[in-house]
Amino acid sequence: MNLPKDPFFQALFHTPIPRMILKANVPDFTIMACNQAFKDGKNLQGRDITNQSLWDAFILEKSDLESLNKFRAALIGAAEKNEKITLKEFKYSVPNPDGTLEPQWWHIEIVPVSADASQVDFLLFSTYNITEQLVNLREYKNREIGYLEQQERHTEIRQLNKKLEISESRAKYLISEAPVAIGLLSGRNMIIDSANNKMLEIWGKNESIIGLPVLEALPEIIDQPFPEILDEVYTTGTPYYGNEKKAVLEYDGELKEVYLNFVYQPMTNQEHQVEHIMVVAANVTETVLARKSIERAEEMLRLAINSAALGTWYIDANTREFIPSARMKEFFGFEAFEEMTYEAAMRQIEQPYRNLVIQSVEEAIATGTNFDIEHPVTGRNDGKLRWLKSTGRLYPVEQGKPANFSGTILEITERKQDEQRKNDFISMVSHELKTPLTSLTAYIQLLLNKAEQQQDDFTVNALSKANQQVKKMAVMINGFLNVSRIGSGKIYLTIQEFDFSALANEVIDEMLVFTNTHKFIFMPSPEIIVSADRDKIGQVISNFLSNAVKYSPSGKDITISCSQKGKQVELQVKDQGIGISVHDQQKLFERFYRIENKHTAHISGFGIGLYLCAEIIQRHQGKIWVESTIGCGSEFHFSLPLTSKSVN
């Protein structure tokens, strides 16, 4: 098929625009002709490409695959659909004289040409080199994009800087207001970047050290472990935790030892390099010194316990777990390596003390009262009888430790034996004295009767006084006998029901027979029936009244009252005497205890009266006590439990 001869077509073909005519034979697209501008633009260098397939004439495979597919689809579309196709940006690498390829960009127009308008015969292929324009445009766009990106980066940097300032300000505020000591050290020189007031307080410095190297700010730590620890944390990036570390720091010009809990926490940058070390610390000096003081006290206590040959014991108040010391096991006749349970220990205590000890232990645990009791034990392995004194108390729950009942135990066998020998001696002497005293009493009464019959007033008066002194001696001897009986456990109670108020009135009447130096004021009460040993309770009341007479000036009132208080009956004797100190009140009911001062030097006695009173009241399950102030007199009290019948 010949090329169109139309002058207009020829004019379009022979122009400065690179153009080529392709035969519309899909898919070969044979090159029919190309103008000079096309040959020059494609560096054909005299090559004749007519009658060759487009794909053989040009190295189109060098183009990128996407552009090649677009180019092929455009040719086929123009040939088959008979419509103009435009490719705005088509990449084709033009060969250079040296054989290299130079990438270029082309604007391509493909126009179908028909000889008879029935079908497409040719394709007019026009190319425009837009490489320079495109490069310039892209450079402009890149510059524009670069500028915009730079502006965005600047804006982002400003926003980040603002956030950083806010974050740093917030961090500094949190550090300054933190409830613990916090400081920040920067760089290997450990510049103090910041430190809150609590940290400055621990260091013993003020804000003037901010910005200084830590060794310059705290020169006293140079020869201490801390600089080496800080350097290791900075080098390795591993945090360090110090617990109760001793440090010597300067406070107001004086070096002092303190104990600190602290953390050296490294802080790294994006390259994981340490830039800062955060220091968090707490001064635990008081806690450490208190614990050390407790440890020293416990060590001294252990030495004292060992030196005093004391045994110790521990009972868990909840589980009743029992832990005795080796010395306590020895007291109960066990070997140190043997297990001794609480039940096994109780079995070695002699009756009737066993039940009393068990009851006292349970009462002390339940009420928190002090435990103090003396009891005999028989050694399990050696069969030896020992007397022991056990003292203890309930320790409540504290710092996670369970409540426990613990204390000490001491062997008092030798003391008990001495007391027994003394009681035996007192009992023997008292019995020996009672016989002649009984005879003397009989003789005095005979002589007194005879003198009364003869109306010899002088002799009657003298014998009456002698009879009173003999009665006092009889009371004293009976007191010694009662002491010895209590010590040997041989005092017995004769329980009966009687009117308590009537008994008090009887004792007062008896005192009035021998006493005219004081005025007795009895505050009467309704009938109160009690169940007790009438003679021994009368003895207690008599002792209270005798002491009130002995220890208060002549002419003073002595007030006696008895009353029912709930399930108890209480008697009170109040005098206007010299009074008793708090120290003496604590020991007043002990055996043979006497108050020694200038006011009591002329008052006779052996210190057994109130001891007997206390023993009698305690054996009645009652209570006895005194209330007194020096110079203001004393009030002696005792109470007895009432039976349900008496209460009703």
LOMAR-643448 format. One line per 5 residues: their letters; for each residue z, y, x of C-alpha. Coordinates in pm, 1 decimal. Layout:
BEGIN
A) Z:Y:X ~ ...
This chain:
BEGIN
MNLPK) 0.0:0.0:0.0 ~ -100.2:340.5:136.0 ~ 137.6:634.8:160.7 ~ 98.4:898.8:-109.5 ~ -171.8:1150.3:-21.2
DPFFQ) -25.2:1418.1:-240.9 ~ -15.9:1742.8:-40.8 ~ 327.4:1826.3:-178.7 ~ 463.3:1489.8:-63.4 ~ 304.9:1539.0:275.5
ALFHT) 463.8:1882.3:297.5 ~ 804.9:1732.2:222.2 ~ 755.7:1459.3:478.8 ~ 640.9:1674.4:768.2 ~ 940.3:1912.5:792.3
PIPRM) 1212.3:1981.2:1051.6 ~ 1442.2:1762.5:844.0 ~ 1459.0:1406.9:982.7 ~ 1286.9:1188.8:724.6 ~ 1163.4:835.0:699.3
ILKAN) 960.1:642.2:438.1 ~ 1077.0:292.3:354.9 ~ 895.3:30.5:154.6 ~ 1100.2:-62.1:-149.8 ~ 1090.1:-432.8:-68.1
VPDFT) 1449.3:-544.5:-121.2 ~ 1622.6:-652.0:97.6 ~ 1406.8:-592.7:408.3 ~ 1315.7:-229.0:345.6 ~ 1017.5:-209.3:586.1
IMACN) 974.5:118.6:771.4 ~ 640.7:273.0:677.7 ~ 664.1:600.5:864.9 ~ 907.5:851.9:1016.5 ~ 846.0:1215.6:1108.7
QAFKD) 900.7:1371.3:1445.9 ~ 1233.3:1527.2:1352.7 ~ 1363.7:1180.1:1268.8 ~ 1243.3:1035.3:1596.8 ~ 1405.5:1317.3:1791.3
GKNLQ) 1733.0:1301.3:1603.3 ~ 1767.2:924.9:1652.5 ~ 1666.0:921.4:2020.8 ~ 1388.3:666.3:1959.1 ~ 1232.8:762.6:2300.4
GRDIT) 876.8:665.0:2205.2 ~ 976.5:347.2:2027.5 ~ 737.4:253.1:1743.2 ~ 950.7:126.7:1458.1 ~ 682.2:121.1:1187.3
NQSLW) 630.0:-204.4:997.2 ~ 973.4:-321.6:1109.8 ~ 1261.7:-405.6:883.5 ~ 1521.1:-127.9:870.6 ~ 1783.5:-377.1:984.1
DAFIL) 1579.7:-479.5:1287.7 ~ 1488.4:-126.9:1390.9 ~ 1841.3:17.7:1391.4 ~ 2171.6:-117.2:1517.6 ~ 2341.0:-67.3:1186.8
EKSDL) 2596.4:-343.4:1250.5 ~ 2759.8:-109.0:1497.7 ~ 2865.4:105.7:1205.7 ~ 3188.3:28.9:1039.1 ~ 3162.7:-239.7:775.3
ESLNK) 3262.4:-18.4:485.6 ~ 2992.1:242.4:563.4 ~ 2727.1:-29.6:609.7 ~ 2800.9:-182.1:270.4 ~ 2777.8:159.3:107.0
FRAAL) 2441.3:222.1:280.2 ~ 2296.4:-114.4:172.0 ~ 2414.4:-65.5:-187.9 ~ 2256.8:282.4:-193.3 ~ 1912.8:150.6:-83.1
IGAAE) 1917.9:-129.5:-336.5 ~ 2035.4:104.3:-612.5 ~ 1759.2:353.7:-547.7 ~ 1491.0:80.8:-535.7 ~ 1599.6:-112.4:-839.9
KNEKI) 1730.4:165.9:-1062.3 ~ 1468.3:424.3:-968.8 ~ 1721.9:699.1:-918.2 ~ 1815.9:933.0:-636.7 ~ 2116.3:824.0:-428.2
TLKEF) 2321.0:1054.6:-199.8 ~ 2560.4:950.7:75.5 ~ 2759.7:1258.1:171.5 ~ 2925.2:1119.9:485.9 ~ 2762.8:828.5:663.7
KYSVP) 2863.1:729.6:1014.4 ~ 2588.0:614.8:1250.4 ~ 2621.1:594.1:1629.4 ~ 2307.5:731.8:1804.1 ~ 2211.3:561.0:2137.3
NPDGT) 2221.0:790.1:2443.3 ~ 1973.0:763.6:2733.3 ~ 2241.0:586.6:2940.2 ~ 2274.8:316.9:2674.1 ~ 2604.8:437.8:2535.1
LEPQW) 2650.7:512.1:2167.7 ~ 2757.6:847.5:2034.5 ~ 2926.7:843.1:1693.7 ~ 2770.7:1093.2:1453.8 ~ 2803.0:1177.0:1086.2
WHIEI) 2505.6:1213.7:851.2 ~ 2435.2:1337.5:500.0 ~ 2172.1:1096.3:351.4 ~ 1949.7:1134.4:47.8 ~ 1741.2:842.0:-80.4
VPVSA) 1462.7:940.9:-327.5 ~ 1252.8:670.9:-498.4 ~ 870.2:731.5:-496.7 ~ 624.1:566.4:-740.4 ~ 242.7:559.1:-714.6
DASQV) 189.2:501.3:-1085.8 ~ 540.5:572.0:-1218.8 ~ 578.3:212.9:-1331.9 ~ 783.6:90.2:-1041.9 ~ 936.9:216.0:-717.7
DFLLF) 699.9:170.3:-426.0 ~ 864.0:377.4:-155.9 ~ 1194.8:535.7:-67.3 ~ 1197.0:879.5:91.0 ~ 1489.6:865.1:333.7
STYNI) 1619.5:1207.6:443.5 ~ 1907.9:1260.1:692.5 ~ 2108.4:1569.8:782.0 ~ 2337.1:1565.3:1088.5 ~ 2670.2:1705.1:968.8
TEQLV) 2875.1:1597.6:1267.2 ~ 2950.4:1948.3:1391.8 ~ 3032.7:2084.7:1048.1 ~ 3249.9:1785.9:970.6 ~ 3431.6:1806.7:1302.2
NLREY) 3494.7:2175.0:1252.5 ~ 3612.8:2113.9:898.9 ~ 3840.5:1832.9:1004.7 ~ 3979.1:2037.7:1290.1 ~ 4051.2:2315.1:1045.9
KNREI) 4211.2:2076.4:803.4 ~ 4410.3:1918.9:1083.2 ~ 4524.8:2257.6:1197.0 ~ 4613.0:2345.5:842.5 ~ 4794.2:2015.9:795.0
GYLEQ) 4963.5:2056.2:1132.2 ~ 5078.5:2402.6:1038.3 ~ 5208.7:2281.6:704.3 ~ 5376.7:1985.8:867.7 ~ 5528.7:2214.5:1128.3
QERHT) 5656.2:2442.0:853.9 ~ 5797.1:2143.5:671.5 ~ 5959.8:2023.9:993.5 ~ 6108.8:2366.5:1053.0 ~ 6237.4:2376.2:697.3
EIRQL) 6375.8:2025.1:732.5 ~ 6537.3:2113.3:1065.9 ~ 6694.8:2423.1:911.0 ~ 6825.4:2211.8:622.4 ~ 6956.1:1947.8:862.6
NKKLE) 7120.4:2216.0:1076.1 ~ 7280.5:2360.8:764.5 ~ 7403.6:2016.7:658.7 ~ 7525.1:1956.6:1013.2 ~ 7717.6:2283.3:1010.6
ISESR) 7873.7:2193.4:675.9 ~ 7949.8:1841.0:800.0 ~ 8102.7:1971.5:1122.9 ~ 8306.4:2228.9:930.8 ~ 8423.1:1962.8:687.7
AKYLI) 8505.1:1722.8:971.6 ~ 8705.0:1989.3:1154.0 ~ 8891.4:2070.5:832.3 ~ 8969.0:1704.0:769.0 ~ 9087.7:1663.0:1127.3
SEAPV) 9305.9:1973.0:1111.0 ~ 9460.7:1872.0:776.8 ~ 9486.4:1498.7:847.0 ~ 9836.8:1348.6:804.4 ~ 9803.8:1179.2:1144.7
AIGLL) 9739.2:1316.6:1491.9 ~ 9364.0:1334.6:1569.6 ~ 9179.6:1472.1:1872.7 ~ 8818.3:1462.0:1993.2 ~ 8725.1:1430.7:2362.7
SGRNM) 8366.5:1502.8:2476.1 ~ 8173.1:1372.8:2777.4 ~ 8292.2:1177.5:3077.6 ~ 8512.7:1470.4:3177.9 ~ 8696.8:1423.6:2848.4
IIDSA) 8677.1:1785.5:2735.1 ~ 8917.7:1846.9:2448.1 ~ 8670.6:1945.9:2177.3 ~ 8927.7:1963.0:1898.5 ~ 9285.3:1859.0:1820.2
NNKML) 9488.4:1911.1:1505.9 ~ 9845.1:2043.0:1501.4 ~ 9997.2:1697.0:1489.3 ~ 9810.0:1595.2:1804.5 ~ 9910.3:1918.4:1980.2
EIWGK) 10268.8:1844.5:1877.2 ~ 10252.1:1496.6:2032.4 ~ 10098.7:1638.2:2351.1 ~ 10357.4:1917.9:2360.1 ~ 10085.0:2183.0:2390.5
NESII) 9922.9:2463.4:2188.8 ~ 9562.3:2555.5:2102.3 ~ 9502.5:2709.1:2445.6 ~ 9411.6:2362.2:2580.9 ~ 9105.0:2335.0:2351.7
GLPVL) 8797.2:2329.8:2576.4 ~ 8984.8:2201.9:2883.2 ~ 8944.6:1856.5:3042.7 ~ 9225.8:1635.6:2920.5 ~ 9360.6:1579.3:3273.9
EALPE) 9376.2:1954.1:3328.3 ~ 9547.5:2006.5:2993.8 ~ 9787.0:1712.2:3047.4 ~ 9833.8:1681.8:3425.3 ~ 10145.5:1469.1:3376.1
IIDQP) 9933.1:1169.2:3266.1 ~ 9722.6:1154.6:3585.1 ~ 9930.0:873.0:3737.5 ~ 9973.0:695.5:3402.5 ~ 9737.5:426.3:3258.5
FPEIL) 9566.0:656.2:3007.0 ~ 9288.0:810.1:3225.7 ~ 9171.8:464.0:3333.1 ~ 9174.8:339.2:2973.0 ~ 8972.3:641.9:2855.1
DEVYT) 8715.5:589.8:3131.8 ~ 8675.9:223.1:3039.7 ~ 8627.7:308.3:2670.2 ~ 8363.6:569.0:2762.9 ~ 8184.2:324.8:2995.6
TGTPY) 8190.3:10.7:2779.8 ~ 8186.2:162.5:2431.5 ~ 8471.5:-72.5:2334.5 ~ 8760.8:81.5:2136.8 ~ 9115.5:49.3:2268.9
YGNEK) 9424.7:-3.4:2053.0 ~ 9762.8:88.6:2200.3 ~ 10082.4:-34.0:2035.6 ~ 10417.3:124.1:2122.9 ~ 10286.7:239.3:2462.0
KAVLE) 10532.0:440.6:2668.6 ~ 10411.4:781.0:2785.0 ~ 10579.7:1055.6:2984.4 ~ 10481.1:1396.5:2846.7 ~ 10599.8:1748.1:2916.4
YDGEL) 10784.4:1931.4:2641.1 ~ 10899.3:2288.3:2711.9 ~ 10888.9:2226.0:3085.5 ~ 11082.6:1896.7:3066.5 ~ 10934.1:1549.3:3107.9
KEVYL) 11034.3:1312.2:2828.8 ~ 10958.4:949.2:2746.9 ~ 10783.9:888.1:2416.0 ~ 10636.5:580.0:2251.3 ~ 10295.9:600.8:2083.7
NFVYQ) 10067.1:393.1:1864.9 ~ 9710.2:511.3:1927.4 ~ 9339.0:428.9:1909.1 ~ 9063.2:539.9:2146.9 ~ 8748.5:512.2:1929.3
PMTNQ) 8411.3:570.4:2106.2 ~ 8143.7:766.5:1916.1 ~ 7779.0:704.3:2015.2 ~ 7445.7:886.0:1969.4 ~ 7113.9:740.8:1844.1
EHQVE) 7053.8:582.7:2185.1 ~ 7393.1:406.6:2150.9 ~ 7536.6:607.8:2436.9 ~ 7898.9:721.4:2414.9 ~ 7925.4:1098.5:2373.0
HIMVV) 8275.5:1142.3:2231.2 ~ 8604.9:956.5:2207.4 ~ 8816.9:1010.4:1898.7 ~ 9191.2:980.4:1961.1 ~ 9416.5:888.8:1668.1
AANVT) 9788.2:867.6:1748.8 ~ 10133.5:836.9:1592.9 ~ 10467.9:908.9:1758.3 ~ 10689.0:601.4:1700.6 ~ 10962.2:696.0:1948.5
ETVLA) 11242.6:697.6:1691.7 ~ 11135.9:360.1:1551.6 ~ 11110.3:199.2:1896.1 ~ 11441.8:341.2:2017.8 ~ 11612.9:234.2:1694.5
RKSIE) 11473.9:-118.2:1732.8 ~ 11577.4:-133.4:2097.8 ~ 11922.7:-11.5:2000.4 ~ 11943.0:-284.5:1736.4 ~ 11824.5:-541.1:1990.6
RAEEM) 12093.1:-426.2:2236.2 ~ 12354.8:-437.5:1961.9 ~ 12242.1:-787.9:1863.0 ~ 12257.9:-898.9:2224.7 ~ 12607.9:-751.4:2259.2
LRLAI) 12703.0:-922.8:1933.8 ~ 12575.0:-1256.2:2066.5 ~ 12777.5:-1205.2:2385.9 ~ 13083.7:-1109.5:2181.9 ~ 13041.4:-1412.4:1954.8
NSAAL) 13007.7:-1642.7:2253.1 ~ 13301.6:-1480.9:2431.7 ~ 13521.6:-1499.8:2122.2 ~ 13422.2:-1862.6:2057.4 ~ 13291.8:-1768.2:1711.8
GTWYI) 13067.3:-1985.0:1503.5 ~ 12806.1:-1832.3:1274.2 ~ 12635.3:-1942.1:953.9 ~ 12349.7:-1829.7:730.3 ~ 12283.9:-1918.3:365.4
DANTR) 11967.4:-1808.4:182.2 ~ 12096.6:-1659.4:-142.5 ~ 11798.6:-1795.4:-339.2 ~ 11718.7:-2135.2:-184.8 ~ 12069.2:-2208.0:-49.9
EFIPS) 11914.0:-2301.1:285.3 ~ 12208.2:-2346.1:525.2 ~ 12180.2:-2272.9:899.3 ~ 12500.2:-2326.8:1104.8 ~ 12537.5:-2245.7:1474.6
ARMKE) 12619.5:-2511.6:1734.9 ~ 12977.7:-2379.5:1760.1 ~ 13028.1:-2410.9:1383.5 ~ 12901.9:-2769.7:1396.8 ~ 13158.7:-2834.4:1669.8
FFGFE) 13437.9:-2697.2:1446.9 ~ 13337.6:-2943.7:1172.6 ~ 13322.3:-3238.2:1414.6 ~ 12940.2:-3257.8:1440.8 ~ 12733.5:-3281.3:1756.5
AFEEM) 12512.4:-2980.9:1833.6 ~ 12193.8:-3184.5:1782.9 ~ 12309.4:-3335.0:1449.9 ~ 12202.1:-3191.4:1116.8 ~ 12488.2:-3046.1:912.3
TYEAA) 12401.9:-2957.3:554.7 ~ 12609.9:-2726.8:339.6 ~ 12727.8:-3022.4:130.9 ~ 12823.1:-3217.8:445.7 ~ 13024.0:-2921.3:572.6
MRQIE) 13208.8:-2886.5:241.5 ~ 13304.2:-3256.2:251.5 ~ 13497.1:-3197.8:576.0 ~ 13720.5:-2931.0:413.9 ~ 14057.9:-3063.2:299.3
QPYRN) 14153.9:-3045.7:-66.7 ~ 14264.8:-2834.7:-249.9 ~ 14091.9:-2583.0:-20.5 ~ 13745.2:-2736.3:-69.7 ~ 13708.0:-2621.8:-430.3
LVIQS) 13855.0:-2282.4:-341.4 ~ 13601.0:-2233.2:-59.5 ~ 13304.3:-2338.9:-276.5 ~ 13421.0:-2111.1:-558.7 ~ 13471.4:-1816.8:-318.5
VEEAI) 13125.2:-1863.5:-164.4 ~ 12954.2:-1863.4:-505.2 ~ 13156.7:-1562.3:-620.6 ~ 13069.7:-1365.2:-304.6 ~ 12696.9:-1441.2:-349.6
ATGTN) 12705.0:-1354.1:-720.3 ~ 12911.1:-1033.2:-696.2 ~ 12850.8:-914.5:-338.9 ~ 13224.0:-911.9:-259.9 ~ 13349.6:-986.7:88.6
FDIEH) 13431.9:-1346.3:177.0 ~ 13752.9:-1404.9:376.2 ~ 13937.5:-1734.1:361.5 ~ 14142.4:-1967.5:580.4 ~ 14111.2:-2343.5:534.0
PVTGR) 14160.3:-2672.7:719.1 ~ 13878.8:-2915.4:811.6 ~ 13877.0:-3269.8:944.1 ~ 13614.2:-3333.3:1214.3 ~ 13354.5:-3587.0:1104.9
NDGKL) 13317.6:-3759.1:1442.1 ~ 13652.0:-3688.1:1610.8 ~ 13880.9:-3686.9:1301.0 ~ 14063.3:-3384.3:1441.9 ~ 14237.2:-3146.6:1200.0
RWLKS) 14142.7:-2784.0:1260.7 ~ 14227.3:-2462.3:1081.5 ~ 13938.3:-2217.6:1044.0 ~ 13905.0:-1856.2:932.0 ~ 13571.3:-1782.3:761.4
TGRLY) 13453.9:-1427.1:692.8 ~ 13119.0:-1310.4:559.4 ~ 12931.7:-1103.8:306.9 ~ 12608.8:-1090.3:107.0 ~ 12324.9:-899.6:273.9
PVEQG) 12073.2:-777.5:11.8 ~ 11693.6:-797.7:34.0 ~ 11571.5:-567.8:312.1 ~ 11223.4:-508.2:463.9 ~ 11079.8:-830.8:329.2
KPANF) 11378.8:-1042.3:434.5 ~ 11543.7:-1244.7:155.4 ~ 11900.4:-1184.4:49.1 ~ 12135.9:-1392.0:259.5 ~ 12502.8:-1477.6:273.6
SGTIL) 12615.8:-1500.6:635.7 ~ 12917.5:-1450.4:855.2 ~ 13140.2:-1591.0:1127.1 ~ 13393.0:-1867.4:1157.5 ~ 13685.0:-1884.1:1402.3
EITER) 13922.6:-2165.7:1486.7 ~ 14283.0:-2054.8:1419.2 ~ 14453.4:-2392.5:1461.3 ~ 14692.2:-2265.1:1730.7 ~ 14787.6:-1961.4:1522.7
KQDEQ) 14848.0:-2180.7:1220.1 ~ 15064.4:-2412.5:1425.1 ~ 15264.4:-2113.6:1550.1 ~ 15305.2:-1990.9:1192.8 ~ 15411.7:-2335.4:1083.5
RKNDF) 15671.7:-2353.5:1360.5 ~ 15794.4:-2007.5:1263.6 ~ 15808.2:-2101.7:895.8 ~ 15994.0:-2419.7:981.0 ~ 16242.9:-2217.9:1185.1
ISMVS) 16287.0:-1960.4:908.6 ~ 16332.0:-2235.4:651.4 ~ 16586.5:-2415.1:869.3 ~ 16785.6:-2097.2:943.1 ~ 16770.5:-1986.7:579.7
HELKT) 16900.5:-2322.9:461.4 ~ 17175.6:-2313.8:722.7 ~ 17277.2:-1962.3:614.5 ~ 17277.7:-2043.4:242.8 ~ 17569.9:-2287.4:273.9
PLTSL) 17821.8:-2047.9:431.7 ~ 17687.8:-1763.2:218.0 ~ 17752.0:-1963.0:-97.3 ~ 18107.1:-2029.0:16.5 ~ 18155.1:-1662.0:108.5
TAYIQ) 18031.4:-1557.6:-235.0 ~ 18277.7:-1793.3:-402.0 ~ 18569.9:-1663.8:-194.1 ~ 18481.5:-1298.8:-265.6 ~ 18458.3:-1367.8:-639.8
LLLNK) 18800.9:-1544.1:-635.2 ~ 18957.8:-1254.7:-447.2 ~ 18787.3:-1006.3:-678.8 ~ 18929.6:-1182.4:-986.8 ~ 19276.5:-1186.8:-831.7
AEQQQ) 19258.5:-818.7:-735.7 ~ 19150.9:-730.3:-1088.3 ~ 19445.4:-926.2:-1230.9 ~ 19682.3:-738.4:-997.3 ~ 19510.3:-410.3:-1081.2
DDFTV) 19458.9:-337.2:-712.3 ~ 19186.1:-73.4:-742.8 ~ 19126.6:-35.4:-369.1 ~ 19078.9:-409.2:-316.6 ~ 18859.1:-438.8:-629.2
NALSK) 18636.0:-158.9:-501.6 ~ 18609.4:-306.4:-150.9 ~ 18541.4:-659.7:-277.4 ~ 18281.4:-531.0:-524.4 ~ 18089.8:-363.9:-241.1
ANQQV) 18122.0:-675.8:-30.8 ~ 17990.1:-881.3:-321.9 ~ 17686.3:-648.9:-350.9 ~ 17608.6:-688.3:19.7 ~ 17639.5:-1065.3:-10.8
KKMAV) 17389.9:-1057.8:-300.3 ~ 17149.2:-851.1:-89.4 ~ 17180.2:-1106.1:188.2 ~ 17116.1:-1386.8:-60.5 ~ 16800.6:-1207.1:-180.7
MINGF) 16688.2:-1165.4:180.4 ~ 16746.9:-1533.1:261.6 ~ 16561.4:-1639.8:-54.1 ~ 16275.7:-1413.1:51.9 ~ 16252.3:-1589.0:388.6
LNVSR) 16259.1:-1925.4:213.6 ~ 15978.3:-1815.2:-17.6 ~ 15772.9:-1699.4:281.4 ~ 15807.7:-2037.2:446.0 ~ 15723.0:-2213.0:119.9
IGSGK) 15408.5:-2000.4:69.0 ~ 15298.8:-2069.5:425.7 ~ 15334.3:-2444.1:372.1 ~ 15183.5:-2433.6:23.5 ~ 15508.4:-2545.9:-140.9
IYLTI) 15568.1:-2254.4:-375.8 ~ 15540.9:-2365.5:-737.3 ~ 15500.7:-2174.8:-1061.4 ~ 15690.2:-2253.8:-1379.3 ~ 15455.4:-2126.0:-1646.6
QEFDF) 15596.9:-2018.1:-1982.6 ~ 15518.6:-1765.1:-2253.0 ~ 15737.4:-1453.7:-2271.2 ~ 15734.7:-1088.0:-2373.6 ~ 15617.5:-891.9:-2070.2
SALAN) 15759.6:-559.3:-2195.1 ~ 16101.0:-715.6:-2259.7 ~ 16108.5:-861.8:-1905.1 ~ 16038.9:-518.5:-1753.8 ~ 16321.7:-369.3:-1959.4
EVIDE) 16563.4:-643.4:-1840.1 ~ 16482.2:-580.7:-1474.1 ~ 16535.4:-206.9:-1520.8 ~ 16876.1:-271.3:-1679.3 ~ 16974.8:-490.4:-1382.5
MLVFT) 16868.2:-215.7:-1138.1 ~ 17080.5:40.1:-1325.7 ~ 17391.3:-169.0:-1254.6 ~ 17353.1:-118.5:-879.3 ~ 17161.7:210.6:-868.0
NTHKF) 17286.8:550.7:-987.3 ~ 17089.0:772.3:-743.8 ~ 16763.7:780.1:-940.1 ~ 16659.6:820.8:-1299.9 ~ 16447.4:537.6:-1444.8
IFMPS) 16201.7:638.7:-1717.4 ~ 16055.5:342.0:-1902.4 ~ 15750.7:402.5:-2119.9 ~ 15803.5:139.8:-2392.5 ~ 15514.9:-63.2:-2529.2
PEIIV) 15467.8:-313.1:-2812.7 ~ 15535.6:-678.5:-2754.6 ~ 15287.4:-827.9:-2504.6 ~ 15305.0:-1206.6:-2473.8 ~ 15196.3:-1343.7:-2135.0
SADRD) 15182.7:-1694.0:-1991.0 ~ 15332.9:-1684.9:-1640.4 ~ 15635.3:-1770.0:-1422.5 ~ 15898.0:-1537.4:-1573.3 ~ 16138.2:-1541.6:-1277.3
KIGQV) 15872.1:-1472.0:-1016.3 ~ 15710.2:-1192.1:-1221.7 ~ 16060.4:-1045.2:-1262.8 ~ 16098.1:-1067.6:-883.9 ~ 15776.8:-863.5:-839.4
ISNFL) 15897.2:-593.6:-1082.0 ~ 16234.7:-583.4:-908.9 ~ 16067.5:-539.8:-568.2 ~ 15854.7:-251.9:-698.6 ~ 16166.4:-76.0:-831.9
SNAVK) 16369.0:-139.0:-512.3 ~ 16093.4:8.9:-296.3 ~ 16066.3:312.3:-526.9 ~ 16440.7:370.5:-480.2 ~ 16430.2:319.2:-100.6
YSPSG) 16128.5:541.2:-31.9 ~ 16195.5:837.9:-264.4 ~ 16466.4:1103.8:-238.0 ~ 16782.9:1080.8:-449.2 ~ 16767.5:1244.4:-788.5
KDITI) 16394.8:1189.1:-832.7 ~ 16245.5:1017.9:-1135.6 ~ 16095.0:670.3:-1125.0 ~ 15852.3:605.7:-1411.5 ~ 15773.0:253.4:-1532.7
SCSQK) 15502.9:169.2:-1784.0 ~ 15332.5:-146.4:-1905.9 ~ 15026.6:-166.0:-2126.8 ~ 14749.2:-395.2:-2240.6 ~ 14402.2:-310.3:-2107.1
GKQVE) 14141.5:-538.8:-2252.9 ~ 14218.7:-892.5:-2141.7 ~ 14477.2:-776.7:-1884.9 ~ 14835.1:-658.7:-1896.3 ~ 14917.9:-395.6:-1635.6
LQVKD) 15252.2:-268.4:-1500.5 ~ 15282.6:58.3:-1310.2 ~ 15577.6:195.5:-1110.6 ~ 15543.5:559.7:-1009.0 ~ 15778.4:738.2:-770.2
QGIGI) 15799.2:1084.3:-614.8 ~ 15854.8:964.2:-262.0 ~ 15706.1:1024.2:82.0 ~ 15368.9:864.9:1.0 ~ 15161.1:615.1:198.0
SVHDQ) 14860.7:684.8:423.3 ~ 14523.3:524.5:357.1 ~ 14554.0:327.0:679.9 ~ 14888.5:178.7:574.2 ~ 14767.0:107.6:220.9
QKLFE) 14507.8:-134.8:359.6 ~ 14776.0:-345.2:531.7 ~ 15071.7:-291.4:300.5 ~ 15056.8:-639.6:141.2 ~ 15028.8:-829.2:470.6
RFYRI) 15316.9:-1047.0:589.2 ~ 15580.9:-870.2:802.9 ~ 15394.9:-538.8:785.2 ~ 15617.5:-232.1:785.2 ~ 15528.4:135.2:778.4
ENKHT) 15653.0:290.4:1100.0 ~ 15707.3:666.9:1098.0 ~ 15992.0:920.3:1114.2 ~ 16054.2:888.7:738.8 ~ 16103.0:511.0:742.1
AHISG) 16301.5:468.8:1064.6 ~ 16636.1:455.8:878.0 ~ 16511.0:219.8:603.1 ~ 16590.4:-149.6:658.0 ~ 16357.2:-437.8:578.0
FGIGL) 16142.8:-715.4:725.6 ~ 15807.3:-645.9:556.7 ~ 15807.5:-957.4:340.0 ~ 15878.7:-816.4:-7.5 ~ 15531.1:-684.5:-92.6
YLCAE) 15372.9:-984.0:81.5 ~ 15561.9:-1216.3:-155.5 ~ 15463.3:-996.0:-451.0 ~ 15094.2:-1018.7:-354.4 ~ 15111.4:-1398.5:-314.9
IIQRH) 15284.1:-1441.3:-651.3 ~ 15033.7:-1217.9:-835.9 ~ 14732.5:-1382.1:-668.0 ~ 14860.1:-1727.6:-764.5 ~ 14865.1:-1599.8:-1121.9
QGKIW) 14493.9:-1497.4:-1079.6 ~ 14603.9:-1134.4:-1108.3 ~ 14551.0:-819.7:-901.5 ~ 14793.2:-597.9:-708.0 ~ 14724.2:-255.3:-555.7
VESTI) 14869.5:82.0:-463.1 ~ 14753.9:441.4:-512.9 ~ 14921.5:704.7:-301.0 ~ 14891.1:1041.8:-129.5 ~ 15111.7:1156.6:157.1
GCGSE) 15387.0:1384.7:22.6 ~ 15297.0:1319.8:-342.1 ~ 15454.8:983.0:-411.3 ~ 15306.1:639.3:-482.1 ~ 15193.7:430.7:-777.6
FHFSL) 15224.7:52.4:-745.9 ~ 15026.4:-159.1:-992.6 ~ 14978.3:-521.8:-1076.6 ~ 14787.7:-686.0:-1359.1 ~ 14788.4:-1036.0:-1508.9
PLTSK) 14524.9:-1204.7:-1720.8 ~ 14610.0:-1263.4:-2086.3 ~ 14532.5:-1581.4:-2274.3 ~ 14295.0:-1557.8:-2570.9 ~ 14597.2:-1604.8:-2796.6
SVN) 14773.9:-1309.6:-2631.1 ~ 14465.5:-1091.5:-2659.1 ~ 14435.4:-1163.9:-3031.9
